[in-house]
């Protein structure tokens, strides 16, 4: 059975070459071909002998996603990709993920998926509709960055694990992805420019804090009380807000990295003045930044975005408490902006759609 070479650490590739009586420096050559040059076949590794390339081809495979659909926003240049990550010869609609390129003055950010589907059950999120299919491998996460950089011929400076799936539900593969993408002989991205967004899995937040990398952690809070949060996010039933905040505090103590709190504004659900006061109490003595996010409506939900007056009243309370917050700019509003929405729509069509859509 062939192994996934792009998911292997340099040390693991070195062990392989030692086992076949090849010099260890070959491993660095292969690693560079995979992660600096982003080759998709072993035949492209021209500084290796033909025999060695054949040996590698017999023992390993190189993952390469296939573009299903590409949406380009005419408003702000945001690009949303739907990629098929396996069974390319006969694509399966279940095996698609979303990757989004967002352009800012400070550089390009890419939001990647970490799972196919999601088991967290958040009722405002299209990613959870249809349930969980499988975890993505480290290579399939790397491929999303590689694909965007190749497609746009532009460098990605910031990476956000906030697409389809819960990153901390796939922690081992996520940590492997981070180690590989930050490796100097590979893509050499900065850990400080990587953000992991999580619904909150306490034991895995503690594991992440012990990983020893200067990541940014973003907690999807979305409500200041257990009753509302459990209604929106069923996973909160087993992990109460206070326990979750304790784990976040431990993460900050170990890493000294400021925590980002994500809060989707949903009309009549979590946008009252009293909830703003509760949220202010939670954040007041924590080194944090609050991102207020306008809810992107999805067909399967009756939820509506908060009204402008409600947002104004909410932020007035935050201002009184001196809370550091941003109302996130709504990028990609003219395309399937909500996470999981493009994948969901494609699954509901009779045939897989291949091509590019410029959305007016």
URTA-V223496 format. One record per helix or strand. SS is the DSSP state (H for helix, E for strand). FROM is the first residue (numbers start at 0). LEN is the number of residues. If there is no record, write none. Layout:
ss;from;len
SS;FROM;LEN
SS;FROM;LEN
This chain:
ss;from;len
E;2;2
H;4;3
H;9;10
H;24;11
H;41;3
H;49;10
E;59;2
E;65;8
E;78;6
H;92;3
E;95;9
E;106;6
E;114;3
H;125;3
E;131;4
H;137;15
E;157;4
H;166;15
H;190;3
E;193;5
H;201;8
E;215;5
H;225;7
H;233;4
H;240;15
E;258;8
H;272;11
E;287;7
E;304;1
H;307;14
E;324;3
H;340;7
E;354;5
